[in-house]
Amino acid sequence: MADEGEVKALFYIEPKTEKNRVQHIGCRMVILQEMIKRNFKQGNVFNLDDGRVEVLIQGNGIDIGLFHSYIKDNLYDLLISGKQTEEGKKLVRDAVGNPGFNVTGLELKPHLIVHDLALASHSLELNQFEKGIDVYAQLISVQGRLISVSDELVSVMKRIEEKI
């Protein structure tokens, strides 16, 4: 894209087959994070009813072209590296599968309405909050098991003391 001026554009991430999936694997979060890292002020990412992910972005034409190329070349690796557990990485690999997904070409749309990126980034906060709740639930579960083990140890210690 040779346009150095302000442009509005969109592109899609689409599964290559019906067996592949691009939604509910972190696509929106990863792309929003990359928009924020590159200081875009306007953009959003949506899950569409047909299974695709739509990316809307506004900014300098050259920057948008570079961003699009980066996403096209690196999205799979970004999705995998964004998962902190092997289970999460396996989920992405299984969902994306092989042949995987396609990042469509950029479509310039001068009449596109592109919202402030700060509004979209709230979904990142909610996503992190949801993960925090999951971690908290896991910690409570571990705490319960530790209490159980501790109770067993106290019981064993009492039996040993009685025998001494």
C-alpha positions in Angstrom: 0.0 0.0 0.0 1.7 3.2 -1.1 -0.8 5.7 0.5 0.9 7.7 3.2 -2.3 9.5 4.1 -5.0 8.5 6.5 -7.0 5.5 5.3 -9.6 3.1 6.5 -9.3 -0.5 5.7 -10.5 -4.0 6.6 -9.4 -7.6 6.1 -10.6 -10.9 7.3 -9.1 -14.0 8.9 -11.1 -17.0 7.6 -10.8 -20.7 8.1 -9.7 -22.6 5.0 -12.0 -25.5 5.6 -15.2 -26.2 7.6 -13.0 -28.2 10.1 -10.8 -25.2 10.9 -11.7 -22.4 13.3 -10.5 -18.9 13.8 -12.8 -17.8 16.5 -12.5 -18.4 20.3 -8.8 -19.1 20.0 -7.4 -15.6 20.9 -7.5 -14.0 17.4 -9.2 -10.8 18.4 -7.1 -10.3 21.5 -3.8 -10.9 19.7 -4.7 -8.5 16.8 -5.9 -5.8 19.2 -2.7 -6.1 21.2 -0.7 -5.7 18.0 -2.7 -2.7 17.0 -2.0 -1.1 20.4 1.7 -1.9 20.2 1.9 -0.1 16.9 0.1 3.0 18.3 -3.0 2.8 16.1 -5.7 4.9 17.5 -8.7 3.5 15.7 -9.5 -0.1 15.0 -11.5 -3.1 16.1 -11.8 -6.9 15.6 -15.1 -8.8 15.4 -16.2 -12.4 15.3 -18.7 -12.7 12.4 -21.6 -15.1 12.3 -20.1 -16.9 9.3 -17.0 -18.0 11.4 -14.6 -15.3 10.1 -12.9 -12.6 12.1 -13.2 -9.1 10.7 -10.4 -6.6 11.3 -11.2 -2.8 10.9 -8.3 -0.3 11.1 -7.7 3.3 10.4 -4.4 5.1 10.2 -1.5 5.9 8.0 -1.7 3.8 4.8 1.9 2.6 4.9 1.6 1.6 8.6 -1.7 -0.3 7.9 0.0 -2.1 5.0 2.9 -3.1 7.2 0.5 -4.2 10.0 -1.5 -6.3 7.6 1.7 -8.0 6.3 2.9 -8.7 9.8 -0.4 -10.3 10.8 -0.5 -12.3 7.6 3.0 -13.6 8.2 2.9 -14.1 12.0 -0.7 -14.6 13.2 -0.3 -18.4 13.8 2.9 -17.9 15.9 1.3 -15.0 17.8 -1.7 -17.2 18.7 0.6 -20.0 19.9 3.0 -17.8 21.8 0.0 -16.0 23.4 -1.0 -19.3 25.2 0.8 -19.9 28.4 0.0 -23.6 28.8 0.6 -26.6 26.6 -3.2 -27.2 26.8 -3.8 -23.7 25.4 -1.3 -24.2 22.6 -2.9 -27.6 21.7 -6.3 -25.9 21.6 -5.1 -23.4 19.0 -3.3 -26.1 17.0 -6.4 -28.3 17.0 -8.8 -25.4 16.2 -6.7 -23.9 13.4 -5.6 -27.2 12.0 -3.9 -27.7 8.7 -4.4 -26.1 6.2 -5.4 -23.5 8.7 -6.6 -20.1 7.9 -6.3 -17.3 5.3 -5.7 -13.6 5.9 -7.5 -11.9 3.1 -6.1 -8.9 1.3 -6.6 -5.3 2.5 -9.8 -3.6 1.3 -9.7 0.2 1.4 -13.1 1.5 2.5 -13.2 5.3 2.9 -16.7 5.3 4.3 -16.0 2.7 7.0 -16.8 3.6 10.5 -13.8 2.6 12.7 -14.2 3.1 16.4 -11.6 4.3 18.9 -9.2 1.5 19.7 -9.5 2.3 23.5 -13.1 1.1 23.3 -12.1 -2.2 21.7 -9.3 -2.7 24.2 -11.8 -3.1 27.0 -12.5 -6.5 25.6 -8.8 -7.3 26.4 -9.4 -6.3 30.0 -12.5 -8.4 30.2 -10.7 -11.3 28.7 -7.9 -11.0 31.3 -10.4 -10.7 34.1 -12.0 -13.9 32.9 -8.6 -15.6 32.9 -8.1 -14.3 36.4 -11.3 -15.9 37.6 -10.2 -19.2 36.1 -6.8 -19.0 37.8 -8.5 -18.1 41.1 -10.8 -21.1 40.8 -7.7 -23.3 40.2 -6.0 -21.8 43.2 -9.0 -22.5 45.4 -9.0 -26.1 44.2 -5.3 -26.5 45.0 -5.8 -24.9 48.3 -8.5 -27.4 49.1 -6.2 -30.3 48.2 -3.4 -28.8 50.3 -5.7 -28.5 53.3 -6.7 -32.2 52.8 -3.0 -33.3 52.6 -2.2 -31.1 55.7 -5.1 -32.8 57.6 -3.8 -36.2 56.7 -0.3 -35.2 57.8 -1.6 -34.0 61.2 -3.5 -37.3 61.6 -0.4 -39.4 60.8 1.7 -37.3 63.2 -0.8 -37.9 66.0 -0.8 -41.6 65.4 3.0 -41.6 65.5 3.0 -39.6 68.7 0.5 -42.0 70.3 2.9 -44.9 69.5 5.9 -43.2 71.0 
